[in-house]
Amino acid sequence: MTQPPVPYYPEQGVLVREDALPGLLPPGLRPEDARLLFVHAHPDDESIATGATMGRYAELGAQVVLLTMTRGERGEVIPEPLHGLEVGRPECSDDGTALGRYRVGELHDAAARLGVAERFFAGEPPALDPAVGFAGGTGHYHDSGMSWGPDGRAAPAEDSSPHSLTAATADEAAAHVAAAVRAVRPHVLVTYDDDGGYGHPDHVRTSAVALRGAELAARPGADADGTDAEPWRTPLVWAVEGEARAEDPRPQAAVHGSAERKRAAMAAHATQLVLAEDGARFALSNGVWQPFSALETYRLLAGDPDAAAPEEEAPGHAQASVLSTLVTSVAAGAVAASVATVLHGAVWYSAAGWWIPWGLLFATALLLSVSLWVGTATRRVWAAAVPGLIGYLVSWLFAYGGDGSVIVVTNPGTPVGILGLAWFVLVFAVTILAVLVTAGWLRARRRRTGAA
């Protein structure tokens, strides 16, 4: 009887060159200013292959973002009570959709334990190019499945779905990756090497489309809502090191990551793996034990590891540079604050003797609208406060900068003086509100797809 081949899995951290870089970031870029985009094939890959790295950079304050290409519908299920979710078992009645939904929940827990700021699947904004769409019509990619070849390496499955990742053209899938890259604007993109680590067809395809997507993102494209998106050239693209080879000439990075976060994240994927009690080993559904490692190594796929990160970024849908943000916020704030201050005292009087301070209402709405626009357009919280600060300066100059000014009156004994005092209070309120709303909007944007 022929014995099944022993599965091959690359062991992490077995070869670290003397000149290996200690991290993945471009030189001079502080971790708290960095954005890293990890592109993986299935839920659990992020934790097993790069969990220590993701956890470490999250601890350092970096924005860690995860794009997962499929929901892992064809994974094998370990817990016996959940065997009905596994495709191919008699008790499974669907194409893996139920398992995919279950694994989305596992990924949600794992991402939270790793400190991931934002995560999404291919086909979900921002990883969606509406001009390309999905040829299969499903709006997302299915797990392609796999088999074990005679050499112990993963091979394509014989019954892959026509909606699977490997059934789609590489250009189609790469376009969705490119849309995510333009939106996230990462300083570092991490995916697999061209062999996918151990040959899984989805890993191999993910490597190809991630690298191609990074190239396409350097050209103008569209956001998920169809609006124009600024191009972005990712400074560094790294591959998870599969089979370590001393003769590999590519630069290597060795990250001593967070063992605690990696173990916690791996434990969240209970359908796919088992951790030993001592945390030193783990096994997938085939029961082959593999050593746990918080040392993860990478090889450079694209970019110059000696080149500094870009200092300026285009405004608009991308995060604006400090200079362009300052110019935008000051210019918009000066116009809005001046117009609002001049009009704040306008009053409509009725024949019956009552009056409506329409100028104060209009001025407040105008200053708030411009403050929110500046904050959200530039994606910087401090920018939302600039129009209000200018409003204070303009109001003070009108009220106290010259003798006899009637534009801003602060005498509480007259109606116009009450409006002037109210305007100072409202400028302060508008500034605080704009900052709070902008900060909340940015947090929501980063987490908009965090819940499954």
C-alpha positions as CSV (number, residue, x, y, z in Angstrom):
1,M,0.0,0.0,0.0
2,T,1.4,3.4,-1.0
3,Q,2.0,5.7,2.0
4,P,0.7,9.3,1.6
5,P,3.5,11.8,1.3
6,V,4.6,13.7,4.4
7,P,3.4,17.3,3.8
8,Y,6.1,19.9,3.3
9,Y,5.9,23.1,5.3
10,P,8.7,25.7,5.4
11,E,10.1,26.3,8.9
12,Q,10.3,29.9,10.0
13,G,13.5,31.4,11.2
14,V,15.9,28.6,10.3
15,L,18.2,30.8,8.3
16,V,19.1,34.4,9.2
17,R,21.9,36.0,7.3
18,E,24.4,38.2,9.1
19,D,23.4,41.2,7.0
20,A,19.6,40.6,7.5
21,L,17.7,43.8,8.1
22,P,16.0,44.0,11.5
23,G,12.7,45.2,10.1
24,L,10.5,45.8,7.1
25,L,10.3,49.6,7.0
26,P,12.1,52.0,4.8
27,P,15.0,53.8,6.6
28,G,14.0,56.9,8.5
29,L,10.3,55.9,8.8
30,R,9.1,55.8,12.3
31,P,6.8,52.8,13.1
32,E,4.1,55.1,14.4
33,D,4.0,56.8,11.0
34,A,4.1,53.5,9.0
35,R,1.4,51.8,7.1
36,L,1.8,48.0,6.3
37,L,-0.5,46.1,4.0
38,F,-0.4,42.3,4.4
39,V,-2.0,40.4,1.5
40,H,-2.9,36.8,2.3
41,A,-4.9,34.0,0.7
42,H,-7.1,32.6,3.5
43,P,-8.1,33.3,7.0
44,D,-5.3,31.8,9.3
45,D,-2.5,32.5,6.9
46,E,-2.0,36.0,8.4
47,S,-1.5,34.5,11.9
48,I,0.6,31.5,10.9
49,A,3.0,33.2,8.5
50,T,3.2,36.8,9.6
51,G,1.4,37.0,13.0
52,A,4.4,37.9,15.1
53,T,5.4,40.6,12.6
54,M,1.9,42.1,12.5
55,G,1.6,42.0,16.2
56,R,5.0,43.6,16.7
57,Y,4.3,46.5,14.4
58,A,0.8,47.1,15.9
59,E,2.5,47.3,19.3
60,L,4.9,49.9,17.9
61,G,2.0,52.1,16.7
62,A,2.0,51.3,13.0
63,Q,-1.2,51.0,11.0
64,V,-1.4,47.3,10.1
65,V,-3.9,46.5,7.4
66,L,-4.9,43.1,6.1
67,L,-6.3,42.1,2.7
68,T,-7.5,38.4,2.5
69,M,-8.2,37.1,-1.0
70,T,-10.7,34.3,-0.1
71,R,-12.8,33.2,2.9
72,G,-11.2,29.7,3.1
73,E,-14.3,27.8,2.0
74,R,-12.4,24.7,1.2
75,G,-10.4,24.3,4.4
76,E,-10.4,21.1,6.4
77,V,-12.2,21.3,9.8
78,I,-10.6,19.9,12.9
79,P,-13.3,20.1,15.6
80,E,-15.6,17.2,15.2
81,P,-18.8,19.1,16.1
82,L,-18.1,21.4,13.1
83,H,-17.3,18.6,10.5
84,G,-20.6,19.4,8.8
85,L,-19.0,22.6,7.5
86,E,-16.3,20.9,5.6
87,V,-16.8,20.4,1.8
88,G,-16.7,16.7,0.8
89,R,-18.1,15.3,4.0
90,P,-21.5,13.6,3.8
91,E,-23.0,16.0,6.3
92,C,-22.0,19.1,4.4
93,S,-24.7,20.4,2.2
94,D,-23.2,23.5,0.5
95,D,-20.1,24.6,-1.4
96,G,-18.3,25.8,1.7
97,T,-20.2,29.0,2.1
98,A,-21.1,28.2,5.7
99,L,-17.5,27.4,6.5
100,G,-16.4,30.6,4.9
101,R,-18.8,32.6,7.1
102,Y,-17.5,30.8,10.1
103,R,-13.9,31.5,9.3
104,V,-14.7,35.2,8.8
105,G,-15.6,35.2,12.4
106,E,-12.3,33.5,13.4
107,L,-10.4,36.0,11.3
108,H,-12.2,38.9,13.0
109,D,-11.1,37.6,16.4
110,A,-7.5,36.9,15.2
111,A,-7.2,40.3,13.6
112,A,-8.3,42.0,16.9
113,R,-5.7,40.0,18.8
114,L,-3.0,41.0,16.4
115,G,-3.9,44.7,16.6
116,V,-5.0,45.0,12.9
117,A,-6.3,48.5,12.3
118,E,-8.3,47.6,9.2
119,R,-9.1,44.4,7.3
120,F,-11.2,43.5,4.3
121,F,-11.6,40.7,1.6
122,A,-11.0,41.1,-2.1
123,G,-14.3,42.4,-3.5
124,E,-15.0,44.5,-0.4
125,P,-14.1,48.2,-0.4
126,P,-11.4,49.4,-0.7
127,A,-10.2,46.1,-2.4
128,L,-12.6,46.6,-5.3
129,D,-12.1,48.0,-8.8
130,P,-15.6,48.6,-10.0
131,A,-14.4,48.9,-13.6
132,V,-13.1,45.4,-13.5
133,G,-15.6,43.5,-11.3
134,F,-15.7,39.8,-11.0
135,A,-16.1,37.5,-14.0
136,G,-17.7,34.8,-11.9
137,G,-20.4,37.2,-10.8
138,T,-20.1,36.4,-7.1
139,G,-18.4,39.6,-6.0
140,H,-15.7,37.7,-4.2
141,Y,-13.2,34.8,-4.7
142,H,-13.7,31.3,-3.4
143,D,-11.0,29.2,-1.9
144,S,-9.5,27.1,-4.7
145,G,-8.8,24.0,-2.6
146,M,-5.7,21.9,-2.9
147,S,-4.3,18.3,-2.8
148,W,-1.0,16.9,-1.7
149,G,1.3,16.1,-4.6
150,P,3.7,13.0,-4.6
151,D,6.6,15.3,-3.4
152,G,4.6,16.4,-0.3
153,R,4.0,19.8,-1.7
154,A,0.5,21.3,-2.2
155,A,-1.0,20.9,-5.6
156,P,-4.3,22.2,-7.3
157,A,-7.5,20.5,-6.4
158,E,-9.3,18.5,-9.0
159,D,-12.7,20.1,-8.3
160,S,-11.9,23.8,-7.9
161,S,-14.9,26.1,-8.1
162,P,-15.3,28.3,-11.3
163,H,-15.5,31.2,-8.8
164,S,-12.2,30.4,-7.2
165,L,-9.2,32.7,-7.0
166,T,-7.2,30.6,-9.4
167,A,-10.1,30.5,-11.9
168,A,-10.0,34.3,-12.2
169,T,-7.5,36.0,-14.5
170,A,-4.5,37.4,-12.7
171,D,-5.2,40.9,-14.1
172,E,-8.7,40.9,-12.7
173,A,-7.6,39.9,-9.2
174,A,-4.6,42.3,-9.4
175,A,-6.9,45.2,-10.2
176,H,-8.7,44.7,-6.9
177,V,-5.4,44.5,-5.0
178,A,-4.3,47.7,-6.8
179,A,-7.4,49.5,-5.6
180,A,-6.6,48.5,-2.0
181,V,-3.0,49.7,-2.4
182,R,-4.2,53.1,-3.7
183,A,-6.5,53.5,-0.8
184,V,-4.2,52.3,2.0
185,R,-1.0,53.8,0.5
186,P,1.2,51.4,2.3
187,H,4.9,52.0,2.9
188,V,5.3,48.2,3.0
189,L,3.4,45.4,1.3
190,V,3.8,41.8,2.5
191,T,2.7,38.7,0.6
192,Y,4.1,35.2,-0.3
193,D,7.1,34.3,-2.5
194,D,6.3,32.9,-6.0
195,D,6.1,29.4,-4.7
196,G,3.4,30.3,-2.2
197,G,5.5,29.0,0.7
198,Y,4.6,25.4,0.2
199,G,2.8,25.3,-3.1
200,H,-0.9,26.0,-2.3
201,P,-2.4,27.3,-5.5
202,D,-4.1,30.2,-3.8
203,H,-0.8,31.2,-2.2
204,V,0.9,31.1,-5.5
205,R,-1.8,33.2,-7.2
206,T,-1.9,35.6,-4.3
207,S,1.8,36.2,-4.6
208,A,1.5,37.0,-8.3
209,V,-1.6,39.3,-8.0
210,A,-0.2,41.1,-5.0
211,L,3.0,42.0,-6.8
212,R,1.1,42.9,-10.0
213,G,-1.4,44.9,-8.0
214,A,1.5,46.9,-6.4
215,E,2.7,47.7,-10.0
216,L,-0.8,48.7,-11.2
217,A,-1.3,50.9,-8.2
218,A,1.5,53.2,-9.4
219,R,-0.9,54.2,-12.2
220,P,-4.1,56.3,-11.8
221,G,-7.1,54.3,-11.0
222,A,-10.5,54.3,-9.3
223,D,-11.8,54.0,-5.7
224,A,-14.4,51.4,-4.9
225,D,-17.0,54.1,-5.3
226,G,-15.8,54.8,-8.9
227,T,-14.1,58.1,-8.1
228,D,-10.6,58.8,-9.2
229,A,-7.8,57.6,-6.9
230,E,-4.3,59.0,-6.8
231,P,-1.6,56.5,-7.8
232,W,0.7,55.1,-5.1
233,R,4.1,53.4,-5.5
234,T,4.8,51.1,-2.6
235,P,8.4,51.7,-1.4
236,L,9.0,48.0,-0.3
237,V,7.3,44.7,-1.2
238,W,8.4,41.8,0.9
239,A,7.7,38.0,0.6
240,V,7.3,35.6,3.4
241,E,10.4,33.5,3.2
242,G,9.4,29.9,2.2
243,E,12.2,27.5,1.7
244,A,15.3,29.2,3.1
245,R,18.2,29.1,0.7
246,A,21.6,30.5,1.6
247,E,22.4,31.3,-2.0
248,D,19.3,33.5,-2.4
249,P,20.7,36.9,-3.4
250,R,17.7,39.0,-2.4
251,P,17.9,41.2,0.7
252,Q,16.5,39.5,3.8
253,A,14.7,40.9,6.7
254,A,14.3,39.1,10.0
255,V,11.6,40.3,12.4
256,H,11.7,39.2,16.0
257,G,7.9,39.7,16.6
258,S,5.3,39.3,19.2
259,A,5.0,35.6,20.3
260,E,2.1,36.4,22.6
261,R,0.0,38.1,19.9
262,K,0.8,35.4,17.3
263,R,-0.2,32.6,19.7
264,A,-3.4,34.4,20.6
265,A,-4.3,35.0,16.9
266,M,-3.5,31.4,15.9
267,A,-5.7,30.1,18.7
268,A,-8.6,32.0,17.2
269,H,-8.5,29.8,14.1
270,A,-9.8,26.7,15.9
271,T,-11.2,25.1,12.8
272,Q,-7.8,25.0,11.1
273,L,-5.1,24.4,13.7
274,V,-4.3,23.1,17.2
275,L,-1.7,24.7,19.5
276,A,0.3,22.5,21.8
277,E,-0.3,23.2,25.5
278,D,3.2,24.6,25.9
279,G,2.8,26.8,22.8
280,A,5.9,25.5,21.2
281,R,4.2,23.6,18.4
282,F,1.1,23.6,16.3
283,A,-0.6,21.3,13.9
284,L,-3.0,21.7,11.0
285,S,-5.8,19.2,10.1
286,N,-3.3,16.6,8.9
287,G,-1.8,16.3,12.4
288,V,1.8,17.1,11.4
289,W,3.4,19.1,14.2
290,Q,5.3,22.2,13.2
291,P,7.5,24.3,15.5
292,F,6.1,27.7,16.6
293,S,8.4,30.7,15.8
294,A,8.1,34.4,16.6
295,L,11.1,35.0,14.3
296,E,9.8,35.5,10.8
297,T,12.0,36.1,7.8
298,Y,11.3,37.8,4.5
299,R,12.9,38.3,1.1
300,L,12.6,41.5,-0.9
301,L,10.4,41.3,-4.0
302,A,10.4,45.0,-5.1
303,G,11.8,48.3,-4.0
304,D,15.0,49.7,-2.5
305,P,15.6,48.9,1.2
306,D,18.1,51.7,1.4
307,A,15.8,54.4,0.0
308,A,13.9,56.6,2.4
309,A,10.1,56.6,2.5
310,P,8.3,59.2,0.5
311,E,7.9,62.4,2.4
312,E,4.9,63.8,0.6
313,E,1.7,62.2,-0.4
314,A,-1.0,63.5,-2.7
315,P,-4.0,65.2,-1.2
316,G,-7.6,64.2,-1.9
317,H,-8.5,60.5,-1.4
318,A,-4.9,59.9,-0.2
319,Q,-3.6,61.3,3.0
320,A,-2.2,64.7,2.3
321,S,1.2,66.0,3.1
322,V,1.7,68.4,6.0
323,L,2.5,71.3,3.6
324,S,-0.5,70.7,1.3
325,T,-2.7,70.2,4.4
326,L,-1.6,73.4,5.9
327,V,-2.1,75.4,2.7
328,T,-5.6,73.8,2.2
329,S,-6.8,74.3,5.7
330,V,-5.5,77.9,6.1
331,A,-6.9,79.0,2.7
332,A,-10.3,77.5,3.2
333,G,-10.4,78.6,6.8
334,A,-9.5,82.2,6.0
335,V,-12.3,82.5,3.5
336,A,-14.9,80.7,5.6
337,A,-14.0,82.5,8.8
338,S,-14.0,85.9,7.2
339,V,-17.3,85.4,5.5
340,A,-18.9,83.9,8.6
341,T,-17.6,86.6,10.9
342,V,-18.9,89.4,8.6
343,L,-22.3,87.8,8.4
344,H,-22.8,86.5,11.9
345,G,-24.6,89.6,13.1
346,A,-27.3,89.7,10.4
347,V,-30.8,89.6,11.8
348,W,-34.2,89.3,10.2
349,Y,-36.9,91.4,12.0
350,S,-40.6,90.6,11.7
351,A,-43.4,93.1,11.8
352,A,-44.6,91.5,15.0
353,G,-41.4,92.5,16.8
354,W,-39.6,89.2,17.0
355,W,-36.4,88.5,15.1
356,I,-34.3,85.6,13.7
357,P,-30.5,85.7,13.9
358,W,-30.1,84.1,10.5
359,G,-26.5,85.4,10.1
360,L,-25.4,83.6,13.3
361,L,-27.0,80.3,12.1
362,F,-25.5,80.6,8.6
363,A,-22.1,81.6,9.9
364,T,-22.0,78.6,12.3
365,A,-23.1,76.1,9.6
366,L,-20.5,77.6,7.1
367,L,-17.6,77.3,9.5
368,L,-18.6,73.8,10.6
369,S,-19.0,72.6,7.1
370,V,-15.6,73.9,6.0
371,S,-13.9,72.6,9.1
372,L,-15.3,69.1,8.5
373,W,-14.4,69.2,4.8
374,V,-10.8,70.2,5.6
375,G,-10.4,67.4,8.2
376,T,-11.9,64.6,6.1
377,A,-10.4,65.7,2.8
378,T,-6.9,65.8,4.2
379,R,-7.5,62.9,6.7
380,R,-5.8,64.9,9.5
381,V,-7.6,65.7,12.7
382,W,-5.6,68.8,13.4
383,A,-6.6,70.3,10.1
384,A,-10.2,70.4,11.2
385,A,-9.3,72.8,13.9
386,V,-7.6,75.3,11.6
387,P,-10.7,77.1,10.3
388,G,-11.9,77.6,13.8
389,L,-8.6,79.0,15.0
390,I,-8.6,81.4,12.1
391,G,-12.2,82.3,13.0
392,Y,-11.1,83.3,16.4
393,L,-8.3,85.4,15.1
394,V,-10.5,87.2,12.5
395,S,-13.2,87.8,15.1
396,W,-10.7,89.2,17.6
397,L,-9.3,91.5,15.0
398,F,-12.7,92.8,14.0
399,A,-13.7,93.2,17.7
400,Y,-10.6,94.6,19.2
401,G,-8.2,95.4,16.4
402,G,-9.4,98.9,15.7
403,D,-11.6,101.6,17.1
404,G,-15.3,101.7,16.4
405,S,-15.6,98.3,14.6
406,V,-19.3,97.4,14.1
407,I,-18.6,94.0,12.6
408,V,-18.1,92.2,15.9
409,V,-19.6,93.9,18.9
410,T,-19.2,92.4,22.3
411,N,-21.4,94.7,24.4
412,P,-23.9,92.4,26.1
413,G,-26.3,95.4,26.5
414,T,-27.3,95.3,22.9
415,P,-28.8,92.6,20.6
416,V,-25.8,92.8,18.2
417,G,-23.5,92.5,21.2
418,I,-25.2,89.4,22.4
419,L,-24.7,88.0,18.9
420,G,-21.0,88.9,19.0
421,L,-20.5,87.1,22.3
422,A,-22.5,84.1,21.0
423,W,-20.3,84.0,17.9
424,F,-17.1,83.7,20.0
425,V,-18.7,80.8,21.9
426,L,-19.9,79.1,18.7
427,V,-16.5,79.3,17.0
428,F,-15.1,77.5,20.0
429,A,-17.9,74.9,19.9
430,V,-17.5,74.4,16.1
431,T,-13.8,73.8,16.5
432,I,-14.2,71.2,19.2
433,L,-17.1,69.5,17.3
434,A,-15.1,69.4,14.0
435,V,-12.1,67.8,15.7
436,L,-14.2,65.1,17.4
437,V,-16.3,64.3,14.3
438,T,-13.2,64.1,12.1
439,A,-11.4,61.8,14.6
440,G,-14.4,59.6,14.8
441,W,-14.7,59.5,11.0
442,L,-11.1,58.4,10.6
443,R,-11.5,55.7,13.2
444,A,-14.6,54.4,11.5
445,R,-13.0,54.4,8.1
446,R,-10.1,52.3,9.4
447,R,-12.5,49.8,11.0
448,R,-15.3,50.0,8.5
449,T,-14.8,46.4,7.5
450,G,-13.5,45.1,10.8
451,A,-16.8,43.5,11.8
452,A,-17.9,40.5,9.7
